[in-house]
Amino acid sequence: MKHINLYEHYSGPELHTKGWQQEAAIRMLLNNLHEDVAENPTNLIVYGGTGKAARNWHAFEAIIKSLESLDNDETLLIQSGKPVAVFRTHEHAPRVLLANSNLVPAYASWDVFRELDRKGLMMYGQMTAGSWIYIGSQGIVQGTYETFAECARQHFGGTLAGTITVTAGLGGMGGAQPLAVTMNGGVCIAIETDEKRIDRRIETKYADKKTFSLDEAIRMAKKAKQDKVPLSIGLYGNAADILPEMVKRGFIPDVITDQTSAHDPLYGYIPSGMTLEGAAQLRRDNPKEYQNRSTASMAVHVKAMLSMKEKGAVAFDYGNNIRQAAKDAGVAEAFDIPGFVPAYIRPQFCEGKGPFRWVALSGDPEDIFKTDELILREFKENESLCKWIRLARKNIKFQGLPARIAWLGYGERARFGALINEMVEKGELKAPIVIGRDHLDAGSVASPNRETEGMKDGSDAIADWPILNALINASGGASWVSVHHGGGVGMGYSIHAGMVIVADGTKQAAEKLDRVLTTDPGLGVVRHADAGYESAIKTAKDKGIHMPMLDS
Ligand code: NAD
C-alpha cells in the first residue's frame, strides 16, 4: 500500500513535525487506516459501512503534506476528507478543523449525498472515521459492555450468565458485541454474511467460534446457556433469512438486537438470499433494485425481531436506524422496539459520561498499561470503572496503536487529562497521549432515532447542541474538532461533533486539557439538564456548572 513507509516513519518517541498536535493528527489518520484497524483500508474505509478517513488517496497525501509543514499557530481546514486551506490562527487554536458529509437540511438524503460523492465533492465521515479517532472495535466495546450490563441488571438479575443473545453484524463496531456479551457472562450468536469478518473477530479474540450451521449454533448456544458458561458464536448467514427461521423453529433468544450497517441500504446491508459477490454485482448494475431489496429484507428482519419480542425476548435497536427503514417499508410497529440509548445509556449521559478514549502515540503497549495503573490508583473510588479497566486489560487485544476506552464523566475527564499530561511531562510515558472520544457522547450529537431518541422535553431533533459542542471545544483549544452529518444512522438523521486533544506534557497542553475536558462533558450535562433530567440538573448544581436559566 502506498502509505506503508509512513507507518515506519511516524512511529516511536521522536517528533517529525513542528509540534505533537500535527504529529498526532498524522499518526491517528494513519492509525485509522492501519490494516489491523480499518475494515477496508485500500478504499480508505475505516468502519460503519463506507465511513472514510480521507476523500481519496490524492487528498490523503495532501493532508499528510499539509500537517508535515503546519506551524504551531496555523490551522488546517478539511472539507469532507479533502484539505482545502491553511490559515494563520494562534497557538491555542485547534491545528485542524474538519467538516464531513454536511448537507443543507432539505437536501440531506442518501441520493443527494451519493451524487456529490460520485462527483468527488464529498465523502461519508461516519463518526470517528472522518475525525481520526477510531481505535478499532475496542472503541465501542465498553459502551457495548455497559449496554449489555444494564440490560442484564434490568432484566436478568445483573448477569447474562444462562442467557442467549442473538444479534447480527460483526463489522468494525458490531464486532464488539460477542465479546461484550461474554464479558457479561452470556452466550451470543452473531449472524454475519461476510465470512472474513467472522474470522477477523476470532483472530482478534472478540468471538470464540465460527459455524455455517444454524443447527450447530443453536446446539452450542443451548449447551453453554445450560452450563452457564460464556460463549460467542459467529454464524455465517443473512439475518433476514436466519431470524425468521429461528422464529419458525420456536427458538426464541433471551435478547435480540442488531448491528448490521442498516443505516446505509446500498453499501451497508446485504439483502436476503444474496452472496457478497451477487450483492456487489447488483449494487453496480441496478442500485435502485438493490435498495428496494435491501429495505424489503430489513422489514422481514425487523418483523422477526418483533415476533421474538412478542414471544418474550428483550429486544432493542442498536443504533443503526433499522427501525426507520422497516417502518418506511411498511412495518408500522417497528418502533415498538426501544432504542438502546433511552433504554440503557441516557442516565450516564446525564452525568456527562460517555466513550472517552486515549491512545499511546509511542506505539508501546506499556504506556497504556501505565495509564491503566493510574486509573486503578487515582480513581479507586469508582468501582465499576476499575472493574472495567481490569476486564479490558485481560480481554482486549490492541489493534494498531495501543489504546484504552473508559466511560469517564464530568470532572473525571479533566482530572485524568491533567494526570496524563503530568506523566508525559515527567517522562513516565515514552511519548504524548492522544485523548478523544466517540461522537456518540453526552452533548455532542443530535440523532432522534438514537442518542436523542425520546428526550424528556421533546427536543430530539434539535441540532444546536452538537454545533455548540464543536464551537466551545474549538474555543477551548482542542487539537482537532469536527462536525459531521449522518453518522451512525445515515443521511438526514444525525448531526454530531468530535474532539481530540493531545497531552504532550507542556504547560500549554495542561491549560487546554483543563478547558476542553471540562467544557466537552460539561455540555453533555447541560444538554440533559436543559431537557429536564433530574440527575443532570443535580450534577450541574453539585459540580457548579453555570447555567444562567437553571433556577429561573
Ligand atoms: P460495518 O459496516 O463495519 O459492519 C456491518 C456488518 O454487517 C458487515 O460485516 C456486513 O457484512 C454485515 N451485514 C450486512 N448486512 C447483513 C445481513 N443482512 N445479515 C448479516 N450481516 C449483515 O459497520 P459497523 O462499524 O460494525 O457498524 C454497524 C452499525 O452500527 C452501523 O449502522 C453503525 O452506524 C452502527 N453503530 C452503532 C453504534 C452503537 O453504539 N450502537 C456505534 C457505532 C456504529
Residues whose N, C-alpha, C, O or C-beta is under 5 A from the ligand:
A	BS01	NAD	E39 Y47 G48 G49 A168 G169 L170 G171 G172 M173 G174 G175 I191 E192 T193 D194 R197 G237 N238 A239 A240 Q259 T260 S261 A262 H263 G268 Y269 I270 Y318 G319 N320 G488 V489
